[in-house]
């Protein structure tokens, strides 16, 4: 499966961006998907995850209340709406799909995801 992330850019603090991630394959709806980010000099960290059924969402404490993950199974696409952006949100954002369908455990661990997009850079200026 291939994932293609887009939507990054430069935005002022307090602004908004929406990231998109288009995926290939016919079984998108059976996999939990997630967004991760990596800032310069830091390890990749969990941002958000959306259960395969759409019944549950999970967020890192640092983005809770500001970011929203969603998916459109008909379009095989996932999204990350980012509002009230802060300079500390500056990072390369990666979309990812779990390796095993119908699973959600350890949703915050990058090791549970085997398909990754190429990353899209988000820069938030102060």
C-alpha positions as CSV (number, residue, x, y, z in Angstrom):
1,X,0.0,0.0,0.0
2,X,1.2,3.5,-0.7
3,X,0.4,6.7,1.3
4,X,0.7,10.2,0.0
5,X,0.6,13.0,2.5
6,X,0.0,16.7,1.5
7,X,-1.2,19.9,2.9
8,X,1.7,21.1,4.9
9,X,3.1,24.6,4.8
10,X,4.0,27.8,6.6
11,X,1.4,29.3,8.9
12,X,1.4,31.8,11.7
13,X,0.7,30.8,15.3
14,X,-3.0,30.5,15.9
15,X,-3.7,29.5,12.3
16,X,-5.0,26.3,10.8
17,X,-4.0,23.7,8.3
18,X,-5.6,20.5,7.1
19,X,-3.3,17.6,6.1
20,X,-4.5,14.9,3.8
21,X,-3.2,11.4,3.2
22,X,-4.4,9.5,0.1
23,X,-3.9,5.7,0.2
24,X,-3.9,3.0,-2.3
25,X,-5.6,-0.4,-1.8
26,X,-9.1,-1.6,-1.4
27,X,-9.2,-2.4,2.3
28,X,-8.5,1.1,3.7
29,X,-11.6,0.9,5.9
30,X,-10.4,-2.2,7.8
31,X,-7.2,-0.5,9.2
32,X,-6.6,1.8,12.0
33,X,-4.7,4.9,10.8
34,X,-2.6,7.4,12.5
35,X,-0.6,10.6,12.3
36,X,2.9,11.1,13.7
37,X,5.3,13.9,13.7
38,X,9.0,14.5,14.0
39,X,10.6,17.8,14.9
40,X,14.3,18.5,14.1
41,X,16.5,16.6,16.5
42,X,13.7,14.8,18.1
43,X,12.2,11.3,17.9
44,X,9.0,10.6,15.9
45,X,6.0,11.1,18.2
46,X,2.4,10.1,18.1
47,X,-0.2,12.7,17.2
48,X,-3.5,11.0,16.6
49,X,-5.1,7.7,15.7
50,X,-8.5,6.7,14.3
51,X,-9.9,3.3,14.8
52,X,-10.7,1.2,11.7
53,X,-14.4,1.4,12.4
54,X,-14.3,5.1,13.0
55,X,-15.8,4.5,16.5
56,X,-12.9,6.0,18.4
57,X,-10.2,8.6,18.1
58,X,-7.1,9.1,20.2
59,X,-4.8,12.1,20.6
60,X,-1.6,13.1,22.2
61,X,-2.2,15.4,25.2
62,X,-0.3,18.1,23.4
63,X,-2.8,18.3,20.5
64,X,-6.0,17.3,22.2
65,X,-8.8,19.9,21.6
66,X,-6.9,21.5,18.7
67,X,-6.4,18.7,16.2
68,X,-9.0,16.4,14.7
69,X,-8.4,13.2,12.8
70,X,-10.9,11.9,10.3
71,X,-11.2,9.6,7.3
72,X,-13.3,9.2,4.2
73,X,-13.3,5.5,3.3
74,X,-15.0,6.1,0.0
75,X,-12.0,8.2,-1.0
76,X,-9.4,6.1,0.8
77,X,-8.2,9.3,2.4
78,X,-7.5,10.4,5.9
79,X,-7.2,13.9,7.3
80,X,-5.7,15.9,10.2
81,X,-7.4,19.2,10.8
82,X,-5.0,21.3,12.9
83,X,-6.3,24.5,14.6
84,X,-4.8,26.9,17.0
85,X,-1.3,26.0,15.8
86,X,1.7,26.7,18.0
87,X,5.3,27.0,17.1
88,X,6.0,23.8,18.9
89,X,3.8,22.0,16.4
90,X,6.5,22.6,13.8
91,X,7.5,19.2,12.4
92,X,7.3,16.8,9.5
93,X,4.0,15.1,9.8
94,X,3.6,11.5,8.7
95,X,0.5,9.5,8.0
96,X,0.5,5.8,8.7
97,X,-1.5,2.6,8.4
98,X,-1.4,-0.3,10.8
99,X,0.1,-3.6,9.8
100,X,-2.8,-5.7,10.9
101,X,-6.5,-5.0,10.1
102,X,-9.1,-4.7,12.8
103,X,-6.6,-3.8,15.5
104,X,-6.2,-0.8,17.8
105,X,-4.0,-1.8,20.6
106,X,-0.8,0.2,21.2
107,X,-2.1,2.8,18.8
108,X,0.6,5.3,19.8
109,X,3.5,3.1,18.9
110,X,5.1,3.7,15.5
111,X,6.1,0.0,15.5
112,X,2.4,-1.0,15.0
113,X,2.4,0.8,11.7
114,X,4.1,-0.6,8.6
115,X,2.9,1.7,5.9
116,X,4.0,5.3,6.0
117,X,3.6,8.4,3.9
118,X,6.6,10.5,2.8
119,X,5.9,13.2,5.3
120,X,4.7,16.8,4.9
121,X,6.4,19.8,6.6
122,X,4.4,22.0,8.8
123,X,6.1,25.2,10.0
124,X,4.4,27.5,12.5
125,X,5.9,30.9,13.0
126,X,5.5,32.9,16.1
